[in-house]
């Protein structure tokens, strides 16, 4: 005798997968443009840039701050 299990549809799973797909597409899209124009108009001028990236997390009265220095070389 076979027992059939009723398949339950979970909308949260569908919403989660949709969100992951949309985030993946939005992250990948900026890498799809640009092209090979090197006419020098627009964009960041060549050179070395010193940057500081800072992340901050706050939870109630606790605050966590972390910074890192990064060197960006534009060719």
PDB file of N, H, CA, C and O in Angstrom:
ATOM      1  N   UNK A   1       0.838  -1.173   0.000  1.00  0.00           N
ATOM      2  CA  UNK A   1       0.000   0.000   0.000  1.00  0.00           C
ATOM      3  C   UNK A   1       0.889   1.243   0.000  1.00  0.00           C
ATOM      4  O   UNK A   1       1.797   1.374   0.821  1.00  0.00           O
ATOM      5  N   UNK A   2       0.616   2.133  -0.914  1.00  0.00           N
ATOM      6  H   UNK A   2      -0.122   2.027  -1.580  1.00  0.00           H
ATOM      7  CA  UNK A   2       1.398   3.357  -1.026  1.00  0.00           C
ATOM      8  C   UNK A   2       0.745   4.469  -0.227  1.00  0.00           C
ATOM      9  O   UNK A   2      -0.474   4.643  -0.228  1.00  0.00           O
ATOM     10  N   UNK A   3       1.586   5.200   0.442  1.00  0.00           N
ATOM     11  H   UNK A   3       2.576   5.059   0.443  1.00  0.00           H
ATOM     12  CA  UNK A   3       1.098   6.367   1.180  1.00  0.00           C
ATOM     13  C   UNK A   3       1.597   7.603   0.445  1.00  0.00           C
ATOM     14  O   UNK A   3       2.798   7.797   0.256  1.00  0.00           O
ATOM     15  N   UNK A   4       0.668   8.410   0.048  1.00  0.00           N
ATOM     16  H   UNK A   4      -0.307   8.252   0.201  1.00  0.00           H
ATOM     17  CA  UNK A   4       1.039   9.631  -0.664  1.00  0.00           C
ATOM     18  C   UNK A   4       1.184  10.766   0.324  1.00  0.00           C
ATOM     19  O   UNK A   4       0.322  11.001   1.170  1.00  0.00           O
ATOM     20  N   UNK A   5       2.274  11.446   0.196  1.00  0.00           N
ATOM     21  H   UNK A   5       2.975  11.255  -0.492  1.00  0.00           H
ATOM     22  CA  UNK A   5       2.482  12.622   1.044  1.00  0.00           C
ATOM     23  C   UNK A   5       2.061  13.850   0.268  1.00  0.00           C
ATOM     24  O   UNK A   5       2.418  14.032  -0.896  1.00  0.00           O
ATOM     25  N   UNK A   6       1.314  14.662   0.921  1.00  0.00           N
ATOM     26  H   UNK A   6       1.024  14.515   1.867  1.00  0.00           H
ATOM     27  CA  UNK A   6       0.875  15.891   0.279  1.00  0.00           C
ATOM     28  C   UNK A   6       2.037  16.871   0.206  1.00  0.00           C
ATOM     29  O   UNK A   6       2.667  17.177   1.219  1.00  0.00           O
ATOM     30  N   UNK A   7       2.314  17.356  -0.983  1.00  0.00           N
ATOM     31  H   UNK A   7       1.802  17.107  -1.806  1.00  0.00           H
ATOM     32  CA  UNK A   7       3.394  18.319  -1.176  1.00  0.00           C
ATOM     33  C   UNK A   7       2.904  19.698  -0.761  1.00  0.00           C
ATOM     34  O   UNK A   7       1.924  20.222  -1.289  1.00  0.00           O
ATOM     35  N   UNK A   8       3.615  20.263   0.198  1.00  0.00           N
ATOM     36  H   UNK A   8       4.411  19.838   0.627  1.00  0.00           H
ATOM     37  CA  UNK A   8       3.233  21.590   0.677  1.00  0.00           C
ATOM     38  C   UNK A   8       4.024  22.651  -0.073  1.00  0.00           C
ATOM     39  O   UNK A   8       5.243  22.554  -0.214  1.00  0.00           O
ATOM     40  N   UNK A   9       3.329  23.637  -0.537  1.00  0.00           N
ATOM     41  H   UNK A   9       2.339  23.715  -0.422  1.00  0.00           H
ATOM     42  CA  UNK A   9       3.965  24.745  -1.245  1.00  0.00           C
ATOM     43  C   UNK A   9       4.376  25.789  -0.225  1.00  0.00           C
ATOM     44  O   UNK A   9       3.572  26.192   0.616  1.00  0.00           O
ATOM     45  N   UNK A  10       5.585  26.215  -0.294  1.00  0.00           N
ATOM     46  H   UNK A  10       6.238  25.888  -0.977  1.00  0.00           H
ATOM     47  CA  UNK A  10       6.080  27.199   0.671  1.00  0.00           C
ATOM     48  C   UNK A  10       6.429  28.484  -0.055  1.00  0.00           C
ATOM     49  O   UNK A  10       7.468  28.568  -0.710  1.00  0.00           O
ATOM     50  N   UNK A  11       5.566  29.490   0.056  1.00  0.00           N
ATOM     51  H   UNK A  11       4.722  29.422   0.587  1.00  0.00           H
ATOM     52  CA  UNK A  11       5.828  30.748  -0.643  1.00  0.00           C
ATOM     53  C   UNK A  11       7.099  31.439  -0.161  1.00  0.00           C
ATOM     54  O   UNK A  11       7.733  32.163  -0.928  1.00  0.00           O
ATOM     55  N   UNK A  12       7.483  31.224   1.108  1.00  0.00           N
ATOM     56  H   UNK A  12       6.968  30.635   1.731  1.00  0.00           H
ATOM     57  CA  UNK A  12       8.700  31.861   1.610  1.00  0.00           C
ATOM     58  C   UNK A  12       9.910  31.382   0.819  1.00  0.00           C
ATOM     59  O   UNK A  12      10.817  32.168   0.545  1.00  0.00           O
ATOM     60  N   UNK A  13       9.936  30.121   0.453  1.00  0.00           N
ATOM     61  H   UNK A  13       9.199  29.483   0.676  1.00  0.00           H
ATOM     62  CA  UNK A  13      11.047  29.586  -0.329  1.00  0.00           C
ATOM     63  C   UNK A  13      11.097  30.254  -1.696  1.00  0.00           C
ATOM     64  O   UNK A  13      12.172  30.613  -2.176  1.00  0.00           O
ATOM     65  N   UNK A  14       9.948  30.419  -2.317  1.00  0.00           N
ATOM     66  H   UNK A  14       9.075  30.127  -1.928  1.00  0.00           H
ATOM     67  CA  UNK A  14       9.887  31.082  -3.621  1.00  0.00           C
ATOM     68  C   UNK A  14      10.354  32.531  -3.520  1.00  0.00           C
ATOM     69  O   UNK A  14      11.107  33.003  -4.371  1.00  0.00           O
ATOM     70  N   UNK A  15       9.912  33.231  -2.488  1.00  0.00           N
ATOM     71  H   UNK A  15       9.301  32.848  -1.797  1.00  0.00           H
ATOM     72  CA  UNK A  15      10.335  34.618  -2.299  1.00  0.00           C
ATOM     73  C   UNK A  15      11.833  34.703  -2.040  1.00  0.00           C
ATOM     74  O   UNK A  15      12.507  35.600  -2.547  1.00  0.00           O
ATOM     75  N   UNK A  16      12.347  33.775  -1.257  1.00  0.00           N
ATOM     76  H   UNK A  16      11.800  33.046  -0.846  1.00  0.00           H
ATOM     77  CA  UNK A  16      13.787  33.759  -0.977  1.00  0.00           C
ATOM     78  C   UNK A  16      14.601  33.515  -2.224  1.00  0.00           C
ATOM     79  O   UNK A  16      15.600  34.196  -2.456  1.00  0.00           O
ATOM     80  N   UNK A  17      14.184  32.542  -3.042  1.00  0.00           N
ATOM     81  H   UNK A  17      13.373  31.989  -2.854  1.00  0.00           H
ATOM     82  CA  UNK A  17      14.902  32.266  -4.292  1.00  0.00           C
ATOM     83  C   UNK A  17      14.831  33.453  -5.254  1.00  0.00           C
ATOM     84  O   UNK A  17      15.803  33.769  -5.939  1.00  0.00           O
ATOM     85  N   UNK A  18      13.676  34.100  -5.294  1.00  0.00           N
ATOM     86  H   UNK A  18      12.886  33.843  -4.737  1.00  0.00           H
ATOM     87  CA  UNK A  18      13.523  35.277  -6.151  1.00  0.00           C
ATOM     88  C   UNK A  18      14.459  36.387  -5.695  1.00  0.00           C
ATOM     89  O   UNK A  18      15.091  37.048  -6.519  1.00  0.00           O
ATOM     90  N   UNK A  19      14.548  36.592  -4.399  1.00  0.00           N
ATOM     91  H   UNK A  19      14.034  36.056  -3.729  1.00  0.00           H
ATOM     92  CA  UNK A  19      15.427  37.629  -3.860  1.00  0.00           C
ATOM     93  C   UNK A  19      16.888  37.319  -4.185  1.00  0.00           C
ATOM     94  O   UNK A  19      17.636  38.215  -4.577  1.00  0.00           O
ATOM     95  N   UNK A  20      17.298  36.066  -4.028  1.00  0.00           N
ATOM     96  H   UNK A  20      16.690  35.338  -3.710  1.00  0.00           H
ATOM     97  CA  UNK A  20      18.674  35.679  -4.338  1.00  0.00           C
ATOM     98  C   UNK A  20      18.970  35.904  -5.820  1.00  0.00           C
ATOM     99  O   UNK A  20      20.044  36.398  -6.165  1.00  0.00           O
ATOM    100  N   UNK A  21      18.041  35.553  -6.690  1.00  0.00           N
ATOM    101  H   UNK A  21      17.169  35.152  -6.410  1.00  0.00           H
ATOM    102  CA  UNK A  21      18.243  35.763  -8.133  1.00  0.00           C
ATOM    103  C   UNK A  21      18.362  37.248  -8.469  1.00  0.00           C
ATOM    104  O   UNK A  21      19.240  37.642  -9.237  1.00  0.00           O
ATOM    105  N   UNK A  22      17.486  38.071  -7.896  1.00  0.00           N
ATOM    106  H   UNK A  22      16.773  37.751  -7.272  1.00  0.00           H
ATOM    107  CA  UNK A  22      17.542  39.501  -8.172  1.00  0.00           C
ATOM    108  C   UNK A  22      18.842  40.120  -7.664  1.00  0.00           C
ATOM    109  O   UNK A  22      19.434  40.960  -8.342  1.00  0.00           O
ATOM    110  N   UNK A  23      19.286  39.715  -6.484  1.00  0.00           N
ATOM    111  H   UNK A  23      18.805  39.033  -5.933  1.00  0.00           H
ATOM    112  CA  UNK A  23      20.545  40.229  -5.955  1.00  0.00           C
ATOM    113  C   UNK A  23      21.719  39.794  -6.823  1.00  0.00           C
ATOM    114  O   UNK A  23      22.636  40.578  -7.066  1.00  0.00           O
ATOM    115  N   UNK A  24      21.695  38.551  -7.289  1.00  0.00           N
ATOM    116  H   UNK A  24      20.950  37.914  -7.091  1.00  0.00           H
ATOM    117  CA  UNK A  24      22.775  38.061  -8.153  1.00  0.00           C
ATOM    118  C   UNK A  24      22.839  38.851  -9.458  1.00  0.00           C
ATOM    119  O   UNK A  24      23.918  39.212  -9.926  1.00  0.00           O
ATOM    120  N   UNK A  25      21.689  39.109 -10.026  1.00  0.00           N
ATOM    121  H   UNK A  25      20.811  38.816  -9.646  1.00  0.00           H
ATOM    122  CA  UNK A  25      21.642  39.873 -11.280  1.00  0.00           C
ATOM    123  C   UNK A  25      22.122  41.300 -11.049  1.00  0.00           C
ATOM    124  O   UNK A  25      22.872  41.839 -11.863  1.00  0.00           O
ATOM    125  N   UNK A  26      21.693  41.926  -9.937  1.00  0.00           N
ATOM    126  H   UNK A  26      21.083  41.489  -9.276  1.00  0.00           H
ATOM    127  CA  UNK A  26      22.094  43.314  -9.687  1.00  0.00           C
ATOM    128  C   UNK A  26      23.585  43.427  -9.403  1.00  0.00           C
ATOM    129  O   UNK A  26      24.180  44.469  -9.678  1.00  0.00           O
ATOM    130  N   UNK A  27      24.200  42.391  -8.865  1.00  0.00           N
ATOM    131  H   UNK A  27      23.717  41.544  -8.641  1.00  0.00           H
ATOM    132  CA  UNK A  27      25.641  42.417  -8.632  1.00  0.00           C
ATOM    133  C   UNK A  27      26.396  42.177  -9.931  1.00  0.00           C
ATOM    134  O   UNK A  27      27.455  42.768 -10.146  1.00  0.00           O
ATOM    135  N   UNK A  28      25.870  41.318 -10.799  1.00  0.00           N
ATOM    136  H   UNK A  28      25.010  40.838 -10.624  1.00  0.00           H
ATOM    137  CA  UNK A  28      26.567  40.961 -12.036  1.00  0.00           C
ATOM    138  C   UNK A  28      26.415  42.014 -13.136  1.00  0.00           C
ATOM    139  O   UNK A  28      27.296  42.134 -13.987  1.00  0.00           O
ATOM    140  N   UNK A  29      25.339  42.763 -13.138  1.00  0.00           N
ATOM    141  H   UNK A  29      24.623  42.665 -12.447  1.00  0.00           H
ATOM    142  CA  UNK A  29      25.074  43.713 -14.228  1.00  0.00           C
ATOM    143  C   UNK A  29      26.143  44.789 -14.410  1.00  0.00           C
ATOM    144  O   UNK A  29      26.496  45.076 -15.554  1.00  0.00           O
ATOM    145  N   UNK A  30      26.677  45.399 -13.358  1.00  0.00           N
ATOM    146  H   UNK A  30      26.390  45.166 -12.429  1.00  0.00           H
ATOM    147  CA  UNK A  30      27.693  46.427 -13.590  1.00  0.00           C
ATOM    148  C   UNK A  30      28.934  45.900 -14.303  1.00  0.00           C
ATOM    149  O   UNK A  30      29.636  46.670 -14.959  1.00  0.00           O
ATOM    150  N   UNK A  31      29.215  44.615 -14.190  1.00  0.00           N
ATOM    151  H   UNK A  31      28.644  43.989 -13.658  1.00  0.00           H
ATOM    152  CA  UNK A  31      30.376  44.037 -14.857  1.00  0.00           C
ATOM    153  C   UNK A  31      30.142  43.753 -16.320  1.00  0.00           C
ATOM    154  O   UNK A  31      31.073  43.351 -17.020  1.00  0.00           O
ATOM    155  N   UNK A  32      28.931  43.946 -16.808  1.00  0.00           N
ATOM    156  H   UNK A  32      28.175  44.272 -16.239  1.00  0.00           H
ATOM    157  CA  UNK A  32      28.603  43.603 -18.194  1.00  0.00           C
ATOM    158  C   UNK A  32      28.752  44.778 -19.158  1.00  0.00           C
ATOM    159  O   UNK A  32      28.619  44.588 -20.367  1.00  0.00           O
ATOM    160  N   UNK A  33      29.017  45.952 -18.677  1.00  0.00           N
ATOM    161  H   UNK A  33      29.125  46.107 -17.695  1.00  0.00           H
ATOM    162  CA  UNK A  33      29.072  47.113 -19.563  1.00  0.00           C
ATOM    163  C   UNK A  33      30.474  47.638 -19.690  1.00  0.00           C
ATOM    164  O   UNK A  33      31.440  46.958 -19.346  1.00  0.00           O
ATOM    165  N   UNK A  34      30.580  48.814 -20.171  1.00  0.00           N
ATOM    166  H   UNK A  34      29.794  49.367 -20.450  1.00  0.00           H
ATOM    167  CA  UNK A  34      31.897  49.447 -20.245  1.00  0.00           C
ATOM    168  C   UNK A  34      32.460  49.376 -21.635  1.00  0.00           C
ATOM    169  O   UNK A  34      32.312  50.313 -22.420  1.00  0.00           O
ATOM    170  N   UNK A  35      33.093  48.297 -21.944  1.00  0.00           N
ATOM    171  H   UNK A  35      33.213  47.536 -21.306  1.00  0.00           H
ATOM    172  CA  UNK A  35      33.669  48.158 -23.270  1.00  0.00           C
ATOM    173  C   UNK A  35      35.113  48.582 -23.286  1.00  0.00           C
ATOM    174  O   UNK A  35      35.734  48.772 -22.240  1.00  0.00           O
ATOM    175  N   UNK A  36      35.634  48.726 -24.468  1.00  0.00           N
ATOM    176  H   UNK A  36      35.129  48.571 -25.317  1.00  0.00           H
ATOM    177  CA  UNK A  36      37.059  48.964 -24.603  1.00  0.00           C
ATOM    178  C   UNK A  36      37.425  50.361 -25.051  1.00  0.00           C
ATOM    179  O   UNK A  36      38.490  50.539 -25.642  1.00  0.00           O
ATOM    180  N   UNK A  37      36.620  51.334 -24.808  1.00  0.00           N
ATOM    181  H   UNK A  37      35.755  51.189 -24.328  1.00  0.00           H
ATOM    182  CA  UNK A  37      36.950  52.691 -25.210  1.00  0.00           C
ATOM    183  C   UNK A  37      38.005  53.271 -24.275  1.00  0.00           C
ATOM    184  O   UNK A  37      37.795  53.354 -23.064  1.00  0.00           O
ATOM    185  N   UNK A  38      39.122  53.665 -24.836  1.00  0.00           N
ATOM    186  H   UNK A  38      39.292  53.598 -25.820  1.00  0.00           H
ATOM    187  CA  UNK A  38      40.171  54.261 -24.014  1.00  0.00           C
ATOM    188  C   UNK A  38      40.458  55.682 -24.485  1.00  0.00           C
ATOM    189  O   UNK A  38      41.613  56.096 -24.591  1.00  0.00           O
ATOM    190  N   UNK A  39      39.398  56.414 -24.763  1.00  0.00           N
ATOM    191  H   UNK A  39      38.460  56.079 -24.677  1.00  0.00           H
ATOM    192  CA  UNK A  39      39.565  57.759 -25.287  1.00  0.00           C
ATOM    193  C   UNK A  39      39.975  58.751 -24.203  1.00  0.00           C
ATOM    194  O   UNK A  39      40.344  59.884 -24.511  1.00  0.00           O
ATOM    195  N   UNK A  40      39.914  58.338 -22.932  1.00  0.00           N
ATOM    196  H   UNK A  40      39.614  57.417 -22.681  1.00  0.00           H
ATOM    197  CA  UNK A  40      40.331  59.227 -21.856  1.00  0.00           C
ATOM    198  C   UNK A  40      39.223  60.126 -21.340  1.00  0.00           C
ATOM    199  O   UNK A  40      39.459  60.930 -20.438  1.00  0.00           O
ATOM    200  N   UNK A  41      38.042  60.013 -21.877  1.00  0.00           N
ATOM    201  H   UNK A  41      37.851  59.360 -22.610  1.00  0.00           H
ATOM    202  CA  UNK A  41      36.958  60.861 -21.385  1.00  0.00           C
ATOM    203  C   UNK A  41      36.225  60.147 -20.258  1.00  0.00           C
ATOM    204  O   UNK A  41      35.792  59.005 -20.408  1.00  0.00           O
ATOM    205  N   UNK A  42      36.093  60.831 -19.133  1.00  0.00           N
ATOM    206  H   UNK A  42      36.445  61.759 -19.011  1.00  0.00           H
ATOM    207  CA  UNK A  42      35.385  60.251 -18.002  1.00  0.00           C
ATOM    208  C   UNK A  42      36.220  59.212 -17.280  1.00  0.00           C
ATOM    209  O   UNK A  42      37.338  58.905 -17.693  1.00  0.00           O
ATOM    210  N   UNK A  43      35.685  58.681 -16.221  1.00  0.00           N
ATOM    211  H   UNK A  43      34.776  58.931 -15.885  1.00  0.00           H
ATOM    212  CA  UNK A  43      36.381  57.645 -15.473  1.00  0.00           C
ATOM    213  C   UNK A  43      37.386  58.233 -14.503  1.00  0.00           C
ATOM    214  O   UNK A  43      37.522  59.450 -14.382  1.00  0.00           O
ATOM    215  N   UNK A  44      38.084  57.350 -13.819  1.00  0.00           N
ATOM    216  H   UNK A  44      37.973  56.361 -13.917  1.00  0.00           H
ATOM    217  CA  UNK A  44      39.073  57.751 -12.824  1.00  0.00           C
ATOM    218  C   UNK A  44      40.427  57.929 -13.494  1.00  0.00           C
ATOM    219  O   UNK A  44      40.866  57.036 -14.219  1.00  0.00           O
ATOM    220  N   UNK A  45      41.097  59.045 -13.279  1.00  0.00           N
ATOM    221  H   UNK A  45      40.740  59.770 -12.690  1.00  0.00           H
ATOM    222  CA  UNK A  45      42.419  59.248 -13.870  1.00  0.00           C
ATOM    223  C   UNK A  45      43.419  58.216 -13.335  1.00  0.00           C
ATOM    224  O   UNK A  45      43.304  57.748 -12.203  1.00  0.00           O
ATOM    225  N   UNK A  46      44.400  57.873 -14.173  1.00  0.00           N
ATOM    226  H   UNK A  46      44.494  58.253 -15.094  1.00  0.00           H
ATOM    227  CA  UNK A  46      45.408  56.913 -13.745  1.00  0.00           C
ATOM    228  C   UNK A  46      46.193  57.467 -12.570  1.00  0.00           C
ATOM    229  O   UNK A  46      46.373  58.676 -12.426  1.00  0.00           O
ATOM    230  N   UNK A  47      46.650  56.549 -11.741  1.00  0.00           N
ATOM    231  H   UNK A  47      46.504  55.567 -11.859  1.00  0.00           H
ATOM    232  CA  UNK A  47      47.425  56.948 -10.580  1.00  0.00           C
ATOM    233  C   UNK A  47      47.200  56.007  -9.415  1.00  0.00           C
ATOM    234  O   UNK A  47      46.492  55.007  -9.537  1.00  0.00           O
ATOM    235  N   UNK A  48      47.800  56.331  -8.292  1.00  0.00           N
ATOM    236  H   UNK A  48      48.374  57.144  -8.193  1.00  0.00           H
ATOM    237  CA  UNK A  48      47.675  55.542  -7.069  1.00  0.00           C
ATOM    238  C   UNK A  48      46.867  56.332  -6.057  1.00  0.00           C
ATOM    239  O   UNK A  48      47.137  57.507  -5.808  1.00  0.00           O
ATOM    240  N   UNK A  49      45.881  55.680  -5.482  1.00  0.00           N
ATOM    241  H   UNK A  49      45.661  54.725  -5.684  1.00  0.00           H
ATOM    242  CA  UNK A  49      44.986  56.331  -4.530  1.00  0.00           C
ATOM    243  C   UNK A  49      45.019  55.569  -3.209  1.00  0.00           C
ATOM    244  O   UNK A  49      44.947  54.340  -3.201  1.00  0.00           O
ATOM    245  N   UNK A  50      45.126  56.283  -2.099  1.00  0.00           N
ATOM    246  H   UNK A  50      45.185  57.282  -2.106  1.00  0.00           H
ATOM    247  CA  UNK A  50      45.066  55.698  -0.775  1.00  0.00           C
ATOM    248  C   UNK A  50      43.659  55.888  -0.232  1.00  0.00           C
ATOM    249  O   UNK A  50      43.170  57.014  -0.129  1.00  0.00           O
ATOM    250  N   UNK A  51      43.011  54.782   0.115  1.00  0.00           N
ATOM    251  H   UNK A  51      43.408  53.868   0.032  1.00  0.00           H
ATOM    252  CA  UNK A  51      41.628  54.822   0.587  1.00  0.00           C
ATOM    253  C   UNK A  51      41.540  54.237   1.990  1.00  0.00           C
ATOM    254  O   UNK A  51      42.368  53.413   2.379  1.00  0.00           O
ATOM    255  N   UNK A  52      40.547  54.660   2.736  1.00  0.00           N
ATOM    256  H   UNK A  52      39.875  55.329   2.419  1.00  0.00           H
ATOM    257  CA  UNK A  52      40.238  54.063   4.024  1.00  0.00           C
ATOM    258  C   UNK A  52      38.800  53.576   3.967  1.00  0.00           C
ATOM    259  O   UNK A  52      37.881  54.359   3.724  1.00  0.00           O
ATOM    260  N   UNK A  53      38.607  52.274   4.192  1.00  0.00           N
ATOM    261  H   UNK A  53      39.354  51.639   4.389  1.00  0.00           H
ATOM    262  CA  UNK A  53      37.278  51.676   4.205  1.00  0.00           C
ATOM    263  C   UNK A  53      36.906  51.444   5.667  1.00  0.00           C
ATOM    264  O   UNK A  53      37.651  50.805   6.409  1.00  0.00           O
ATOM    265  N   UNK A  54      35.754  51.965   6.073  1.00  0.00           N
ATOM    266  H   UNK A  54      35.149  52.484   5.469  1.00  0.00           H
ATOM    267  CA  UNK A  54      35.315  51.866   7.456  1.00  0.00           C
ATOM    268  C   UNK A  54      33.958  51.187   7.521  1.00  0.00           C
ATOM    269  O   UNK A  54      33.034  51.544   6.790  1.00  0.00           O
ATOM    270  N   UNK A  55      33.850  50.197   8.412  1.00  0.00           N
ATOM    271  H   UNK A  55      34.601  49.907   9.006  1.00  0.00           H
ATOM    272  CA  UNK A  55      32.576  49.517   8.657  1.00  0.00           C
ATOM    273  C   UNK A  55      32.143  49.784  10.078  1.00  0.00           C
ATOM    274  O   UNK A  55      32.960  49.769  10.999  1.00  0.00           O
ATOM    275  N   UNK A  56      30.852  50.029  10.259  1.00  0.00           N
ATOM    276  H   UNK A  56      30.188  50.041   9.511  1.00  0.00           H
ATOM    277  CA  UNK A  56      30.315  50.325  11.589  1.00  0.00           C
ATOM    278  C   UNK A  56      29.115  49.426  11.857  1.00  0.00           C
ATOM    279  O   UNK A  56      28.238  49.272  11.006  1.00  0.00           O
ATOM    280  N   UNK A  57      29.084  48.834  13.049  1.00  0.00           N
ATOM    281  H   UNK A  57      29.796  48.958  13.740  1.00  0.00           H
ATOM    282  CA  UNK A  57      27.959  48.021  13.488  1.00  0.00           C
ATOM    283  C   UNK A  57      27.506  48.542  14.846  1.00  0.00           C
ATOM    284  O   UNK A  57      28.318  48.725  15.752  1.00  0.00           O
ATOM    285  N   UNK A  58      26.201  48.781  14.978  1.00  0.00           N
ATOM    286  H   UNK A  58      25.542  48.632  14.241  1.00  0.00           H
ATOM    287  CA  UNK A  58      25.653  49.269  16.239  1.00  0.00           C
ATOM    288  C   UNK A  58      24.517  48.360  16.680  1.00  0.00           C
ATOM    289  O   UNK A  58      23.618  48.050  15.898  1.00  0.00           O
ATOM    290  N   UNK A  59      24.563  47.936  17.939  1.00  0.00           N
ATOM    291  H   UNK A  59      25.293  48.188  18.574  1.00  0.00           H
ATOM    292  CA  UNK A  59      23.502  47.117  18.517  1.00  0.00           C
ATOM    293  C   UNK A  59      23.250  47.626  19.937  1.00  0.00           C
ATOM    294  O   UNK A  59      24.091  47.484  20.825  1.00  0.00           O
ATOM    295  N   UNK A  60      22.092  48.212  20.125  1.00  0.00           N
ATOM    296  H   UNK A  60      21.408  48.328  19.404  1.00  0.00           H
ATOM    297  CA  UNK A  60      21.740  48.840  21.406  1.00  0.00           C
ATOM    298  C   UNK A  60      22.809  49.863  21.780  1.00  0.00           C
ATOM    299  O   UNK A  60      22.992  50.846  21.062  1.00  0.00           O
ATOM    300  N   UNK A  61      23.508  49.655  22.878  1.00  0.00           N
ATOM    301  H   UNK A  61      23.359  48.857  23.461  1.00  0.00           H
ATOM    302  CA  UNK A  61      24.522  50.629  23.283  1.00  0.00           C
ATOM    303  C   UNK A  61      25.922  50.241  22.816  1.00  0.00           C
ATOM    304  O   UNK A  61      26.865  51.013  22.992  1.00  0.00           O
ATOM    305  N   UNK A  62      26.072  49.054  22.223  1.00  0.00           N
ATOM    306  H   UNK A  62      25.306  48.426  22.080  1.00  0.00           H
ATOM    307  CA  UNK A  62      27.383  48.601  21.746  1.00  0.00           C
ATOM    308  C   UNK A  62      27.624  49.108  20.327  1.00  0.00           C
ATOM    309  O   UNK A  62      26.731  49.094  19.480  1.00  0.00           O
ATOM    310  N   UNK A  63      28.840  49.550  20.098  1.00  0.00           N
ATOM    311  H   UNK A  63      29.565  49.561  20.787  1.00  0.00           H
ATOM    312  CA  UNK A  63      29.188  50.051  18.769  1.00  0.00           C
ATOM    313  C   UNK A  63      30.548  49.477  18.387  1.00  0.00           C
ATOM    314  O   UNK A  63      31.509  49.570  19.151  1.00  0.00           O
ATOM    315  N   UNK A  64      30.620  48.883  17.198  1.00  0.00           N
ATOM    316  H   UNK A  64      29.839  48.807  16.577  1.00  0.00           H
ATOM    317  CA  UNK A  64      31.848  48.285  16.697  1.00  0.00           C
ATOM    318  C   UNK A  64      32.248  49.003  15.418  1.00  0.00           C
ATOM    319  O   UNK A  64      31.456  49.094  14.480  1.00  0.00           O
ATOM    320  N   UNK A  65      33.468  49.511  15.378  1.00  0.00           N
ATOM    321  H   UNK A  65      34.111  49.437  16.140  1.00  0.00           H
ATOM    322  CA  UNK A  65      33.981  50.218  14.205  1.00  0.00           C
ATOM    323  C   UNK A  65      35.283  49.558  13.788  1.00  0.00           C
ATOM    324  O   UNK A  65      36.159  49.314  14.617  1.00  0.00           O
ATOM    325  N   UNK A  66      35.405  49.272  12.499  1.00  0.00           N
ATOM    326  H   UNK A  66      34.693  49.470  11.826  1.00  0.00           H
ATOM    327  CA  UNK A  66      36.634  48.683  11.985  1.00  0.00           C
ATOM    328  C   UNK A  66      37.026  49.420  10.704  1.00  0.00           C
ATOM    329  O   UNK A  66      36.197  49.639   9.822  1.00  0.00           O
ATOM    330  N   UNK A  67      38.282  49.793  10.620  1.00  0.00           N
ATOM    331  H   UNK A  67      38.956  49.615  11.337  1.00  0.00           H
ATOM    332  CA  UNK A  67      38.788  50.495   9.438  1.00  0.00           C
ATOM    333  C   UNK A  67      39.985  49.750   8.873  1.00  0.00           C
ATOM    334  O   UNK A  67      40.733  49.100   9.603  1.00  0.00           O
ATOM    335  N   UNK A  68      40.151  49.856   7.557  1.00  0.00           N
ATOM    336  H   UNK A  68      39.543  50.384   6.964  1.00  0.00           H
ATOM    337  CA  UNK A  68      41.313  49.276   6.901  1.00  0.00           C
ATOM    338  C   UNK A  68      41.762  50.220   5.798  1.00  0.00           C
ATOM    339  O   UNK A  68      40.938  50.813   5.101  1.00  0.00           O
ATOM    340  N   UNK A  69      43.065  50.355   5.645  1.00  0.00           N
ATOM    341  H   UNK A  69      43.734  49.874   6.212  1.00  0.00           H
ATOM    342  CA  UNK A  69      43.608  51.214   4.597  1.00  0.00           C
ATOM    343  C   UNK A  69      43.910  50.355   3.382  1.00  0.00           C
ATOM    344  O   UNK A  69      44.467  49.263   3.492  1.00  0.00           O
ATOM    345  N   UNK A  70      43.528  50.873   2.214  1.00  0.00           N
ATOM    346  H   UNK A  70      43.075  51.761   2.125  1.00  0.00           H
ATOM    347  CA  UNK A  70      43.654  50.142   0.952  1.00  0.00           C
ATOM    348  C   UNK A  70      44.311  51.060  -0.061  1.00  0.00           C
ATOM    349  O   UNK A  70      44.023  52.256  -0.098  1.00  0.00           O
ATOM    350  N   UNK A  71      45.184  50.511  -0.877  1.00  0.00           N
ATOM    351  H   UNK A  71      45.418  49.539  -0.848  1.00  0.00           H
ATOM    352  CA  UNK A  71      45.798  51.274  -1.966  1.00  0.00           C
ATOM    353  C   UNK A  71      45.185  50.804  -3.272  1.00  0.00           C
ATOM    354  O   UNK A  71      45.198  49.613  -3.581  1.00  0.00           O
ATOM    355  N   UNK A  72      44.642  51.758  -4.047  1.00  0.00           N
ATOM    356  H   UNK A  72      44.632  52.726  -3.795  1.00  0.00           H
ATOM    357  CA  UNK A  72      44.029  51.466  -5.325  1.00  0.00           C
ATOM    358  C   UNK A  72      44.940  52.013  -6.417  1.00  0.00           C
ATOM    359  O   UNK A  72      45.289  53.193  -6.411  1.00  0.00           O
ATOM    360  N   UNK A  73      45.326  51.140  -7.363  1.00  0.00           N
ATOM    361  H   UNK A  73      45.042  50.181  -7.368  1.00  0.00           H
ATOM    362  CA  UNK A  73      46.172  51.548  -8.484  1.00  0.00           C
ATOM    363  C   UNK A  73      45.325  51.493  -9.745  1.00  0.00           C
ATOM    364  O   UNK A  73      44.849  50.424 -10.127  1.00  0.00           O
ATOM    365  N   UNK A  74      45.135  52.631 -10.389  1.00  0.00           N
ATOM    366  H   UNK A  74      45.522  53.499 -10.078  1.00  0.00           H
ATOM    367  CA  UNK A  74      44.368  52.733 -11.634  1.00  0.00           C
ATOM    368  C   UNK A  74      45.371  52.883 -12.769  1.00  0.00           C
ATOM    369  O   UNK A  74      46.202  53.791 -12.768  1.00  0.00           O
ATOM    370  N   UNK A  75      45.278  51.970 -13.742  1.00  0.00           N
ATOM    371  H   UNK A  75      44.603  51.232 -13.743  1.00  0.00           H
ATOM    372  CA  UNK A  75      46.205  51.996 -14.881  1.00  0.00           C
ATOM    373  C   UNK A  75      45.512  52.419 -16.151  1.00  0.00           C
ATOM    374  O   UNK A  75      46.146  52.494 -17.204  1.00  0.00           O
TER     375      UNK A  75
END
